[in-house]
Amino acid sequence: MPAPKTKQELVASIADGYAKLNEQIGKMTPEQIAMPFDVAVNPKKCGVRWQYDRCVRDLLIHLYEWQVLMRVFVQNIRDGHPKDYLPDRYRRNYHKMDKMLVEKHQQTPLEEAQQLLQQTHNEMIGLAESFTEEELFTKGYYKNTYTTDMAAYFASVTTSPYGQAAKLLKTHQKNCKAKV
């Protein structure tokens, strides 16, 4: 799918990606959802981004936490305190942050992870809709977006990872069937 060129396309792609992720989860049995991933330990199969996610809950929490970062990023811009997207201590190695984010939620139940992601997903749509076309699609419009545009930031925490997560879940589902 080509990158969105309008706010309407961006919002539609975010909603579509989320729907596809939930559709993939809906295709899984409770046993498959509960079974630990065996793909996450192999970055070639799932991508480095997901290497710390060991189950569906971890995957959803990972998505949620990156969207929380986006919410803070936008709030900082609007408050007149533009900061970089990633916290300073993780800027050079965000994989450490990924690991910390997943570890932080090991006691979070799956149902709560789903609710948290639903909440931030809705926030991402609302935030994207609150920007003008110019703010979303002008590269460097905001000082702290450097040479990219705000729409790319939204896609990087929604559409793109939703698709990657759905693929990971599909692979996990196939692996579960192969074990039976």
N, C-alpha and C positions, 0 to 999 in steps of 0.2 A: 504494500500500500504506500503510495507517495505521501510525502510529508504534507500536512495540512497547510493551506495557504490563506485560510480565513478563520475567524473566530468560530464560526458555525461548523466548519470542517474539523477544527481542533476539538471542540466539545463533543461532536459526533464520534470522533475517533476514540476519545477517552471513554465515552459511554459504551461504544462497541467493544473495545478491548476488555472492559470490566465484565460485560455480558458474556463474552467468550470465555473468560476465566471462570466465571460462575457456572457456565454451561459445562465446562470440563470437570469441575468439582462435582456437579450434579450427575455426571456419568459414572462417578466412582462409587463403589460399595463402601459401607461403613468400615469394612475390614481393610480395604485399600487406603482409605483415608487415615486409619489408625496405624497402618504399617509404616515403619521407618523407611526413608528413601535409601536406596543403594546407589542412586545416580549422583547424589550430591558430593560424594567423595571423589568423583572423577570429573574434574573441570572440563575435560574434553567432551564429556557427554552433556553437561549442563551449563557450562560457562562458569568462570571464576566468581561471578557475582553471587552465585547461589551455593557456594561451597560450604557454608556454615548451616544451611537449612537442612534439617534432618527429617522433617515431617511437614504435613500440610500447614499446621499451625505456624511453624517457623517461617514458612514461605509467606504466609499472609501477614505475619508480624513484620517481616522484612519490608514488604511493600508499604505497610502502614507507617513504619518508622521513617522511611525515605519521604513519604508524603508529609509527615510532621515536619521534617527538615524544610520542605518546600513551603509549608505554611509559615514557618519562622522566617525564612528567606524573604517572602513577600511582605510579611509584617514589618520586618526591618526596613525594607525599601520604603514602605508607606509611612513609617515613623520617622523617616529622614536619617536613618542610621544604616546606610547600606553596608552590609558585610558580605563576605564570600558565602557561597552556599554551604560548603562544608565547614564544620568547626575547625579552628586552627590546628588543634592537636591531631586531627585526622586528615588534613589536607594532602599530605604526601603519601598516606597509606590508609585509604578508606576501607580496605578489607579488615583492618583491625576494628574499625567502627562497625562493620557488618557483623563481625563476630560478637562484639559487645552488645549490639542491639538484640541479637537473637538470644544470647545468654541471659539478658535482662528479663526476658519473657518466658523463661522455662516453666514458670508456674501459671502462666496465662492459659486458661482453657480455650479449646478450639472455637467454641461458640463466641467467646469474648473477642478473640482475634478476628473473627468474621465481622462482628459488630464494629470493632475499631476501624477495620479497613473500609467498611461501608460508610462510616462517618467521614473519614478523611477523603474517600473517593468523592463523596458529595461535596465536601469542602473544595476539592480540586476543581470540580466543575463550576462551583460558584465563584471561586477565585478567577478562573480562566474567563468566565463571563463578565467579571467586573473590570477587566482590562479593555482598552480600546484596541482596534485593529493595529493602529500604529504602535502602541505599547507592546503588543504581542509579537509583531512581525518585523520590527525595525532592529537590526543587529546593533548592539551596543546602546540601545535606547536608555538603558539603565547602566550606570558606570560599572556596577558589579556583575553585569552579564558579559562584559568584555566584548569579544567578537562574535557572540551568538545572540539569539533573540530569546525573549521570555517564553515563546511558544515551545522552543526546543527544551527548555527546562521543564515545562509541564509534560511534554512527551516523555522525557527521560525518567519521570517518576510515575507515569500512568501507562500510556499506550504501549511503549516499548517493553517495560517490564511485565505488563499484563500478558503480552504475547509470549514472552520468554517463560513466564511462570506457567502458562497454559501448556506449552510444549514440554516443560519439565514434568508436569503432572501427567500428561499423556504418556510420556516415557515411563514414569513410575507405574502407571496403571498397566502398561504392557509387561513390565518387569514382574509385577505382582501376579499377573495371569500366567506367566511362564513358570513361576514357582509352584503353582498349584498342580 
